[in-house]
Structures are given as structure tokens and as C-alpha cells.
């Protein structure tokens, strides 16, 4: 009888040690897998949900906070729709903090091969194609108002004109904006 109790006790101790080792291994794997997550993987499940985004590169006098629904997301950009339906395109490098996230994350690489190619330049080419009037807020806080004419590898050519004015050749000034200088871009309706 005592032998049975001894073996039962040893068996219970062995199971407790195995359970503890498994718990440590699971926690370690979870931390390692989190190390592969990118910002877009963390944001992808929140597309369609409301959030608050702190945008950097603006002078301290500017608020630099966007509140709205995450409408779309790419490898290096996100699109936020405000309550009035206005859209703001934000390069991910301008994002300082995001609040209102859900707990889950998408699997890394979930965007697929095509989605991985839809970078900021691709979206800006769409803006140039539809000839939308835009207000581009630069990282220093200054703004450029006009129409995006061309998107290069690392720059925009903007036909700068007064907000709400038609684009007339005599009223337009050519402005080159490096992509790295864009804090965010808003289409003007």
C-alpha cells in the first residue's frame, strides 16, 4: 500500500513538472511569435473600427490626433475616415500611437503578394489619377494645397493652388514634395 502511495506521489510530481515546463514553453513561443508581428498585422483586424491615431512630425502647437474609422490599410500607409466622411491618408512612419485597438492580430504576411505591393506610392498614384484636390500636411507642420500631378519613387509633383480654386495654369505653382516629408494627406471635397 505504501509503495502505491509513493508511486502515485511521484507520478503527480512528474505531471506537475511536465505541466510547468509546457506552460513555460507555450509562453516563450507566444513571445517569439509576437516578435514577428508588424504594425500592419496588429492593425488589420481593426479595419472598419473607430480609433484614435497620434501623428508625429507636427509642431507641438498642432494637435496631431486623427479620430475616425480605419477604412483601409497597406504595407506602409493607413486610411482614416472621419465622422463627416473625409479621408486622411497617413504614412505609417508618421504614426506615433494608436488607441482603440482590438486584442487580436492578423497572421504576419496575411496581406498576400498583391497586398504587399500596394504601398504608399500606389495609393498616391490613385489620388493623382482621380485629380482630387488635396491638402498635404508636411512633417514640419506646413501645408501644401493642390493637385498631385505625378508620383515618383520618393517624391510627389504637386500643382499648388489656393484651396477651392480651379486649377488654372496661370494660378498654379509647381511644388516637389519628398514622400518622407508627408505627415498626412487629406482630400478636399
N, C-alpha and C positions, 0 to 999 in steps of 0.2 A: 504494500500500500504506500509506504514512504517513497519507494522508487517511482511509482506512478506520479506522485505529487511532485517529486524532483524533476522528472521529465516534463511534466506539464508546465512547471515553472520555467524551466529552461526554454521550452517551446514558446511560451508567452514572451520571454525576454528577447528571443531571436526575432519574433514577429514585430516587436516594438522597435528594435534596432533597424529592421528592414523598412518599416513604415517611416521612421525618421529619415533614413537615407533617401528614400523615394521622395519625401517632401522637400528635402534639400535639393535634389536633382531637378524636380519639377520647377522649383523657384528659380534655380540657376538657368534652366532652359528658357523660362519666361523672360528673364533679364537679358539673355543673349538674343532672343528673338526680337525684343523691343529695340535692341541696338541696330536692327536692320530697318526699322520703320523710318520713313521720311515724313516730312511735314505734310505732303500731299496725301500720304496714306492715312494719316491721322485726321485730315480734313475731309476726305472723300465721303465717309458716312454721314457727314453733316450737310451735304448739298441739299438745298431745299429748306434748310432750317435757319432760324434767326440767330445772329451772333453779333459780337462787338469786336472790331479789329482796330488795334492801335497801330498807326502807320508812322514810321520813322522818317527822318530826314527833313522834317519841317522845323521852323523856328519854334522856340518854346511858347511864343505868343499864340501860335496856331493850336487848335485842339488836336488835330491829327487822329481823330477817332471816327471810324465808319461804323454805323449801326444799320443792319439790314439782313436780308436773306442771302445766303451763299447760293448764287444762281448757277455758277459753273466753276470749273477748276481745271487747270492744266499743269504741266510739269513745273512751270516757273511763274504762274500767274493765278489769280482768282478774280471772279466777277461777283460784285456785291450789288444787289438790287435794294434800293431804299423804299420807304413806305409809299412814295409818290411814283414809283416805277422807274426812277432814274437809275442808271447803271454806272458803276465805277469799276474800272479795270485796275488791279493792283499787282505789280510785280511782287513775287514772294520775298525778294530781298528787302522790300520796304516794310514787311510785316514785323512788328516788334512783339505783339502779343495778341492772342485770340481768346475771347471769353465766350461761354455759351456752348462749348463743345459737348458732344455726347461721349460716352465712355469707350466706345469701340473704335477700332481702326481697321482699314482695309488691308488686305494682304499686299506686301510690297510687290510692285510690278503689275498690280491689278489693272492698271490703265491700258495695258496691251501695247503692241508695237506701234499702232497708228496713234493712239493717245499720247504716247511718249514723244511723238514728233510735233504735237500741237503746242509749240512753245509760244512765248510772248510775241515773237515776230510774226507768227502765223495769225494770231488774233489781231495784231495791229494792221496786218495786210487786209484783213476783212474790214476794218474801220476805214482804211484808205479806199478800198473798193466801193463802199457804200457812200463815200463823200460826206460823212457826218461831220458837223461842226463839233469841235472838242475844246475842252479846257484841260490843259496838261499842267498839273502841279509838279514843279521840279523839287528835287530834294532840298534845295535851299529855301523853299517857300515861295519863290516867284512862280508866276503862271504864264503860259503861252496859250493864247486863244487862236483857233484857226482850224484849218482842214489838213489832215495828213495826206500828203501827196505821194510819198514814197517811203518804203521801209527797207533800209539796208541791213547789213549783217549786224551792225552795232549802233545804228542811228536812225532817226526819222527826219525827213524833209517835211516841214510844215509851212503851209501858206498862211502866214499870220495875218489876221484881220480882226476888226472890232467884233465883240460878241453880238450876235443877232443881225449883223450886216451880211449882205450878199458878198460873195467872193468875186470882186471885180479886179481885173489885172492892175488897175491904177491904185487900188487901195490895199494891195497885198504886198507883204514883205516876206521874203524867203527866210526861214529860220531852220537851222540844223540843231536837232536835239539828240544828244547821245542817249541810248537806251538806259545806260547806267544812271542818268540824271533824272529819270522819271520816278516820282514818288507814287503818283496815280494819275489816271486819265478818266475824265467824265465826258460822256457825250452830252451835248447841249440840244435839248429838244426844240 
